[in-house]
Amino acid sequence: MTNLINMTVLSPLDKLMPRGYIRQMLSFPTTHSNISHVLKAGLAKLVADIPYLLSAVVINEENHHYILLAEPYQTVDDLYSEQDCSDTVNYTVMREEHFPPSMFSGPGMTPPETQPPFSNPTPVFRARVSFVQGGIVLCVAVHHCTTDITGFGVILKTWASHCQTNGSTTTIFDPMWMDHSILLKHYDMNMRKVPSGIPKLLHIRGPDDHARLANSRLYPDGFTTDILFFPQKTLQTLKHAVNEHITSQGVTGWVSTGDIITALLWSAILVAEHEWPASEETPRTQEEKSSTIGFPVNIRLRANAPLPSDYIGAAFVMAAAMSARDDLISFAMPGSPLGDDELIGSNSIGKLAKIASTIRISLRQVDEKSIQDALEYLNAAPDDHPPITLGPRHDSISIVSWADQAAYEIDWGEAIGKCDAVRLPKLRGKRYPIILPRSPAGINDGEEGLEVIVSLEKQALEKFEQSWPIRRFAIVRCSS
């Protein structure tokens, strides 16, 4: 029975996170004889650094707003498991086929406790190693109510450092990184009056949110999962062209490669799901004339006195960007052909600049005051407050980026090495694009760039793949 004494505090943001897991499948080309010992010994040191990984998330059955962490009660053996898939999965084939998600969907490759329906209490951490012919797949799952993708990366980095047998690169873990009350302390909740109305970085969950949650739990057949690749040199060229265009217009501002790839994916998704009107004269509402996407924003460095960059609790909010549907669709369907040496025409540069700048402006609006307003409101909200959702309301399209996780740079030591691929198993329903950790040059003999995983119904995915931004700037590496 779980001991519910000495609870670890969760922040208001932690409690708004999805009641599931952040999960990644890491592939390593290792057949070292000491894999099991090294990973388990490293994990024992990791839980000494972060004891609540041995704990569980507890949800009050009568009031689902009320969640907490139980006192640690598990052992390393509860957290870590192994299985042998060498008869059915070949690492060389995985690599040759660009690590298709279907190869990560075999029985038991994902720890069963980390898939719905979840128990209550729900374990914070699970890891499973699947031994395949010529390598291993390490599945790591951490409960989302305790971390975000940045914190997940810190947990991986710390575990990997403890797998270094010579100890030369051990990460010195600072206990402040796991203090989930740091957000409340940092923003000093007692200094300002709680906002009377709901802040702009939050909204009350409505019927559309409930429908979205319900649809996310449906797993009909007919969905296909793609892995795309955007070369870094292509994204850099587009960024340079767009920033030159912005300067030429006499406008102060700039966009990043992150803004560029988000704009490309947004326009491609809209074309894939767009329902064409029966007639050009069919009247459209204001909502039908615009498209709004949501995307997460890391707030660790957005305060005047930044949070620790390695803070492992949830520290992101959702921003929303709005653009005219006609701009997004016309960008994704350019009419004039390009020359052999021309990556993008001047007309398309202007359209891309408009969309990417909209995304950058939305990011800039996430400032210290808006973050503090949201945290104060969440901290003061009574238990009977209507359900709150993170971020401004948007049209259900969300684009998530794990690009800065640096998963490929982590060295797990002589026995494990560095990973060749970061994947999710084949997705069983719709999932808008997730930008995977940045691939450095040389990974699987490839060039530097960004991979993206996306899952849509077959017909929509075909339209997505045939949209101009995907055909022109990306490579479809594999489909499952």
C-alpha positions in Angstrom: 0.0 0.0 0.0 1.4 3.4 -0.9 2.5 5.5 2.0 0.9 9.0 1.7 3.1 10.7 4.3 5.7 13.4 3.5 4.3 14.4 0.1 6.5 16.2 -2.4 4.9 19.5 -3.5 3.8 19.8 -7.1 3.6 23.2 -8.6 0.4 24.7 -10.2 1.9 24.0 -13.6 2.7 20.4 -12.8 -0.9 19.8 -11.9 -2.1 21.1 -15.3 0.0 18.6 -17.2 -1.5 15.7 -19.1 -2.2 12.7 -16.8 0.1 10.5 -18.9 3.7 10.0 -19.7 6.5 11.7 -21.6 8.0 8.7 -23.4 10.9 8.2 -25.8 12.5 5.1 -27.4 16.3 5.4 -27.7 18.2 3.1 -30.1 21.8 2.1 -29.4 24.0 0.0 -31.6 25.6 -1.9 -28.7 26.0 -5.6 -27.9 28.2 -5.0 -24.8 28.0 -7.8 -22.3 27.6 -5.4 -19.4 24.6 -3.4 -20.6 22.2 -4.5 -17.8 24.6 -4.0 -15.0 25.7 -0.5 -16.2 22.1 0.7 -16.7 20.8 -0.6 -13.4 23.8 0.7 -11.4 23.4 4.1 -13.1 19.7 4.1 -12.3 20.4 3.4 -8.7 22.5 6.6 -8.6 19.8 8.5 -10.5 17.1 7.7 -7.9 19.5 8.7 -5.2 19.7 12.1 -6.9 15.9 12.2 -7.6 14.2 10.0 -4.9 10.6 10.8 -6.1 11.3 8.7 -9.3 10.6 5.8 -6.9 7.2 7.4 -6.1 3.8 7.6 -7.7 1.4 10.3 -8.8 -1.8 10.1 -6.7 -5.1 11.6 -7.9 -7.9 12.2 -5.5 -10.8 10.1 -6.8 -13.4 12.7 -5.6 -11.6 15.8 -6.8 -9.4 15.2 -9.8 -7.9 18.7 -9.4 -6.1 17.4 -6.3 -3.0 15.5 -7.2 0.2 14.9 -5.3 3.4 12.7 -5.1 3.5 9.9 -2.6 6.5 9.2 -0.5 9.0 7.0 -2.4 8.1 3.3 -1.9 9.5 1.4 -4.9 12.9 -0.1 -5.8 15.1 0.0 -8.8 13.9 -3.4 -9.8 10.3 -2.0 -9.9 11.5 0.8 -12.3 13.7 -1.2 -14.7 12.8 -4.2 -16.8 14.2 -6.1 -19.8 13.1 -8.4 -22.6 14.7 -10.2 -25.5 13.4 -9.3 -29.0 16.5 -10.5 -30.9 14.5 -13.2 -32.8 12.0 -10.6 -34.2 13.9 -7.2 -34.5 17.1 -6.6 -36.4 19.1 -3.4 -35.6 20.7 -3.3 -39.1 17.3 -3.4 -40.7 16.0 -0.7 -38.4 18.8 1.6 -39.3 18.5 0.9 -43.1 14.8 1.7 -42.9 15.4 4.9 -40.8 14.0 3.4 -37.6 10.3 3.2 -38.6 7.9 3.7 -35.7 6.3 0.3 -36.4 9.5 -1.4 -35.3 9.1 0.1 -31.9 5.6 -1.2 -31.5 6.4 -4.8 -30.7 4.8 -6.5 -27.6 6.3 -5.3 -24.4 8.7 -2.7 -25.8 6.7 0.0 -23.9 6.3 -0.7 -20.2 2.6 -1.6 -19.8 2.1 0.6 -16.7 2.8 3.7 -18.8 -0.1 3.0 -21.2 -3.8 3.7 -20.6 -5.8 2.8 -18.6 -3.5 4.1 -15.8 -3.6 2.8 -12.3 -4.0 5.2 -9.4 -1.4 5.7 -7.9 0.5 5.9 -11.2 4.3 5.2 -11.1 6.5 8.3 -11.8 9.2 6.4 -13.8 9.6 3.3 -15.8 12.3 2.1 -18.1 12.5 -1.0 -20.3 15.4 -2.4 -22.4 14.5 -4.5 -25.4 17.5 -6.5 -26.7 17.3 -6.7 -30.5 19.7 -8.4 -32.9 22.7 -6.1 -33.0 21.6 -3.4 -30.5 19.1 -2.3 -27.9 16.0 -0.1 -27.6 15.7 1.8 -24.3 12.2 3.0 -23.6 12.1 5.7 -20.9 8.8 7.0 -19.5 8.3 9.8 -16.9 4.9 11.0 -15.7 4.1 14.3 -17.2 2.8 15.8 -13.9 6.4 15.7 -12.7 8.3 17.1 -15.7 8.3 18.4 -19.2 10.5 17.6 -22.2 13.4 19.8 -20.9 13.3 18.1 -17.5 13.0 14.7 -19.2 16.2 15.5 -21.0 18.0 16.4 -17.8 16.9 13.1 -16.2 18.3 11.2 -19.2 21.5 13.2 -19.1 21.9 12.5 -15.4 21.3 8.8 -15.8 23.7 8.6 -18.7 26.4 10.4 -16.7 26.1 7.7 -13.9 26.6 5.0 -16.6 30.1 6.4 -17.3 32.3 3.8 -15.7 35.3 6.1 -15.3 33.1 8.8 -13.7 34.9 11.5 -15.7 31.7 13.2 -16.9 29.3 12.6 -14.0 26.6 15.3 -13.8 26.6 17.0 -10.4 22.9 17.1 -9.7 21.7 20.1 -7.8 18.7 19.4 -5.5 17.3 22.7 -6.5 16.6 21.3 -9.9 13.9 19.0 -8.4 12.3 21.6 -6.0 8.8 21.8 -7.5 8.0 24.7 -5.2 10.6 26.9 -6.9 8.1 28.4 -9.2 6.0 29.7 -6.3 9.1 31.0 -4.5 10.5 32.5 -7.7 7.4 34.5 -8.5 6.6 35.4 -4.8 2.9 34.7 -4.9 2.2 36.9 -1.9 3.5 40.1 -3.5 0.8 40.9 -6.0 -3.0 40.7 -6.2 -4.4 37.6 -7.9 -5.9 38.5 -11.3 -9.6 38.9 -11.2 -10.2 37.4 -14.6 -8.6 34.4 -16.2 -5.2 35.4 -17.6 -4.4 35.2 -21.3 -2.1 32.1 -20.9 -5.0 30.1 -19.6 -8.6 29.3 -20.6 -11.6 27.5 -19.1 -12.0 24.1 -20.7 -15.0 24.2 -23.1 -16.9 21.6 -25.2 -14.2 21.7 -27.9 -11.5 20.8 -25.4 -13.6 17.9 -24.1 -14.2 16.7 -27.6 -10.5 16.9 -28.4 -9.7 14.9 -25.3 -12.3 12.3 -26.2 -11.0 12.0 -29.8 -7.4 11.6 -28.5 -8.5 8.4 -26.8 -10.1 6.8 -29.9 -7.8 4.4 -31.8 -9.5 3.7 -35.1 -7.7 1.9 -38.0 -6.5 3.9 -40.9 -3.8 6.1 -39.4 -0.3 6.3 -40.7 2.8 7.6 -38.9 5.4 9.4 -40.9 9.0 10.4 -40.0 10.1 13.5 -42.0 13.5 15.1 -42.2 14.2 18.8 -42.8 17.9 19.5 -43.6 19.4 22.2 -41.3 21.0 23.9 -44.3 17.6 24.2 -45.9 16.1 25.7 -42.8 19.0 28.1 -42.4 18.7 29.3 -46.0 15.0 29.9 -45.5 15.6 31.8 -42.2 18.3 34.0 -43.9 15.9 34.8 -46.8 13.0 35.6 -44.5 15.1 37.8 -42.3 16.5 39.7 -45.3 12.9 40.2 -46.5 11.8 41.5 -43.0 14.8 44.0 -43.0 13.9 45.1 -46.6 10.4 46.0 -45.4 11.8 48.4 -42.8 10.4 46.3 -40.0 12.3 45.5 -36.8 12.3 41.9 -36.0 13.7 38.4 -36.9 12.6 34.8 -37.0 14.4 31.6 -36.0 14.7 28.2 -37.7 12.1 27.0 -35.1 9.6 29.7 -36.4 10.4 28.6 -40.0 9.7 24.9 -39.5 6.6 25.6 -37.4 5.3 27.8 -40.3 6.0 25.0 -42.9 4.3 22.4 -40.8 1.3 24.6 -40.0 0.6 25.4 -43.6 1.0 21.7 -44.7 -1.4 20.5 -41.9 -4.0 23.1 -42.9 -3.9 22.0 -46.5 -4.1 18.3 -45.5 -7.2 18.9 -43.4 -8.8 21.8 -45.3 -12.4 21.3 -46.5 -12.9 23.3 -49.7 -16.1 25.3 -49.9 -18.7 24.2 -52.4 -18.4 27.7 -54.0 -16.0 30.6 -53.7 -19.1 32.7 -52.9 -20.0 30.6 -49.8 -19.9 33.0 -46.9 -17.3 32.3 -44.2 -17.3 33.2 -40.6 -14.4 35.0 -39.0 -13.3 31.8 -37.4 -13.3 30.1 -40.8 -11.1 32.8 -42.3 -8.4 32.3 -39.7 -6.3 29.4 -38.2 -4.9 29.4 -34.7 -2.2 26.9 -33.5 -0.9 26.2 -30.0 2.7 25.5 -29.2 4.7 25.2 -25.9 7.1 27.8 -24.6 9.9 27.0 -22.2 9.7 29.7 -19.4 13.0 28.7 -17.5 14.9 31.7 -19.0 12.0 34.1 -19.6 12.0 35.7 -16.1 14.2 38.6 -15.1 15.8 36.2 -12.6 15.9 33.0 -14.6 14.9 29.6 -13.2 17.7 26.9 -13.3 18.1 25.8 -16.9 18.2 22.2 -15.6 15.0 22.5 -13.5 13.2 19.2 -14.0 9.6 20.2 -13.0 7.1 21.4 -15.6 8.1 24.9 -16.7 6.4 25.7 -19.9 3.2 27.5 -21.0 1.3 27.3 -24.2 1.3 30.2 -26.7 -1.1 30.6 -29.7 -0.5 32.2 -33.1 -3.2 33.2 -35.5 -2.9 33.6 -39.3 -5.3 34.0 -42.2 -6.2 30.6 -43.7 -5.8 32.1 -47.2 -2.2 33.1 -46.4 -1.4 29.6 -45.1 -3.1 27.7 -47.9 -1.7 30.0 -50.7 1.8 29.5 -49.3 1.3 25.7 -49.3 0.1 25.8 -52.9 2.4 28.1 -55.0 1.5 28.5 -58.6 4.7 29.5 -60.4 7.5 27.0 -61.0 11.0 27.6 -59.6 14.4 27.5 -61.3 16.8 24.6 -60.7 18.9 26.8 -58.3 16.0 28.6 -56.6 14.9 27.2 -53.3 12.0 29.5 -52.8 10.5 32.4 -54.9 10.2 36.0 -53.7 6.4 35.8 -53.5 6.6 32.7 -51.3 9.3 34.4 -49.1 6.9 37.2 -48.3 4.2 34.8 -47.4 6.5 32.7 -45.2 7.8 35.8 -43.5 4.3 36.9 -42.6 3.5 33.5 -41.1 6.8 33.0 -39.3 6.7 36.5 -37.9 3.2 35.8 -36.4 4.7 32.9 -34.6 7.6 35.0 -33.3 5.3 37.8 -32.1 3.2 35.2 -30.1 6.4 33.9 -28.5 7.4 37.5 -27.4 4.1 37.9 -25.7 5.0 35.3 -23.2 6.8 37.6 -20.7 7.4 37.6 -17.0 4.1 39.4 -16.2 1.9 37.0 -18.2 3.7 34.0 -16.7 3.2 35.4 -13.2 -0.5 36.2 -13.8 -1.1 32.6 -14.9 0.8 31.1 -11.9 -0.9 33.3 -9.4 -4.3 32.5 -10.8 -3.6 28.8 -10.7 -2.2 28.9 -7.2 -5.3 30.8 -5.9 -7.9 28.8 -7.8 -10.3 26.9 -5.5 -10.8 23.2 -5.8 -14.3 23.7 -7.3 -13.0 26.0 -10.1 -14.1 24.9 -13.6 -11.4 22.9 -15.3 -8.5 25.1 -16.6 -6.5 24.4 -19.7 -3.0 25.8 -20.4 -2.7 28.4 -23.1 -5.1 30.6 -25.1 -7.9 28.8 -27.0 -6.8 27.5 -30.4 -8.1 25.4 -33.3 -6.8 22.1 -31.9 -3.7 22.1 -34.1 -0.6 22.0 -31.9 3.0 21.7 -32.9 5.5 20.6 -30.3 9.3 20.9 -30.5 11.8 18.7 -28.7 14.6 20.1 -31.0 16.7 21.4 -28.1 16.8 18.2 -26.1 20.3 17.3 -27.3 19.5 13.5 -27.0 22.1 12.6 -29.6 25.0 14.3 -27.8 24.5 12.4 -24.5 27.3 9.8 -24.0 26.0 6.8 -22.0 29.5 5.4 -21.5 31.5 2.5 -23.0 28.9 -0.1 -22.6 25.9 1.9 -24.0 27.4 4.6 -26.3 25.4 7.3 -28.0 22.0 6.8 -29.5 21.3 6.5 -33.2 17.6 7.5 -33.2 14.9 8.9 -30.9 11.5 7.6 -31.7 7.9 7.0 -30.5 6.1 3.8 -31.4 3.6 3.8 -34.3 0.8 6.2 -33.2 -2.7 4.8 -33.0 -4.6 8.0 -33.7 -4.1 11.6 -34.9 -1.0 13.3 -33.6 0.0 16.7 -35.0 3.7 17.2 -35.6 6.3 16.7 -32.9 9.7 18.0 -33.9 12.2 15.4 -32.6 15.6 16.2 -31.0 18.0 17.8 -33.5 20.1 15.2 -35.4 23.8 16.3 -35.6 25.8 15.6 -38.8 27.1 12.1 -39.0 24.2 10.3 -37.3 23.5 7.3 -39.4 25.8 8.9 -42.1 23.3 11.7 -42.5 23.4 15.5 -42.4 22.4 17.8 -39.6 18.7 18.5 -39.4 15.4 18.0 -37.7 13.2 15.0 -37.9 9.4 15.3 -37.4 6.9 12.6 -36.4 3.3 13.0 -37.4 0.2 10.7 -37.5 -2.9 11.4 -39.7 -5.6 9.4 -41.4 -4.2 8.0 -44.6 -5.9 10.4 -47.0 -5.0 13.4 -45.0 -1.4 12.3 -44.7 -1.1 11.8 -48.4 -2.3 15.4 -48.9 0.2 16.5 -46.2 3.0 14.8 -48.0 2.0 16.3 -51.3 1.8 19.9 -50.0 4.4 22.2 -51.4 6.3 22.8 -48.0 6.8 19.1 -47.5 7.6 18.2 -51.1 10.0 21.2 -51.4 11.8 21.3 -48.1 11.5 17.9 -46.4 12.2 14.2 -47.0 9.7 11.5 -46.0 12.1 9.0 -44.4 9.7 6.3 -43.5 6.0 5.5 -42.9 4.3 3.0 -40.6 
